[in-house]
């Protein structure tokens, strides 16, 4: 989970600090930097996972003349991963300090705890471990081993040991503190390649630190795009606008497809589930009693709902997920289901909204107000930290429009000045 984020000299950010929780609803008037925040997190994802910093472009804050843009991203992370012959359980706090501009550097500082057990060769399921350093995590673990429960129980008897890791991505210099017994497992976890003198011989891929394929995946679904003809291979990634929705769903495991299908029951009128058919040209149908209604003929609300549920339930590879304006085409009953699904999911969820109905469904620690300070720079404050916020919301009956009208974000400017 992304806990804290500092952004300096990037688009509308200047010494801007944000704190996030498990579920984060971004509330802001127009042109306050909501889209810029999404872009900033996507930028960090590109820097850390693509690692080709020379080809990554970005925009500095036009109000100031400063060469470098700075990012400080702090993550809190718990995971279990199977790497070749070791089942590793770890929890850690990870800080990335990123400088982009005349000099591109990434510094990493990890404080964590880990424990592991060795996996016997005969317990590996055929097809999952064909080469060194292949990883399995999340729900895949149950299918990677013939008797996962045995190793889960064994791992439960082990105690965590502390470790500390510091690393500079430019120089490849590092410091590693851990127990002697855990060192090799930790080297595998971090994806470190060392020579005979324990020097790193190639840059670390940060996806190994997370055991994920991305930090952040964002979506802004458009029903009319999803309803257009889709001819593309199965994919593990749902694109930003949902244009490959059918191929994404068809590539999921049967259990997840069933979860998505079941989520429609009672939420979308007359729909009892979904069905995907076809080979080269797959089609998605909504089942209404004995009738099959193709995606392109269903309502915009039904299309938007299944896209959102597919993004939440089907994405097993990202740390965090962003969904813009989930309320579009939706009844409030359905929105309540979506919010509860967001809360229950393992991923950290961000979403934007202009709906006062959604605001009524949220806790104060799930709402983040974005605003411009007097210098025009984007700042953020969680609702729970705003003075008298409970009284304000009660007086105005959680009406987001009225809350913004009374100038609550102007008051935030005054707080910043103080």
Secondary structure, 3 states (H helix, E strand, C coil): CEEEEEEECECCECCEEEECCCEEEEECCCCCCHHHHHHHHHHHHHHHHHCCHHHCCCCCCCCCCCCCEEEEEEEEEEEEEEECCEEEEEEEEEEEEEEECCCCEEEEEEEEEEEEEECCHHHECCCCCCCCCCEEEHHHHHHHECCHHHHHHHHHCCCCEEEEEEEECCCCCEEEECCCCCHHHHHHHHCCCECCCCCECCCCCCHHHHCCCEEEEEECCCHHHHCCCCCCCCCCCCCCCCCCHHHHHHCCCHHHHHHHHHHCCCCCCCCCEEEEECCCCCEEEEEECCEEEEHHHCCHHHHHHHHHHHHHHHCCCEEEEEEECCCCCCCHHHHHHHHHHHHHCCCEEEEECCCHHHHHHCCHHHEEEEEECCCCCEEEEEHHHCCCHHHHHHHCCCCHHHHHHCCHHHHHHHHHHC
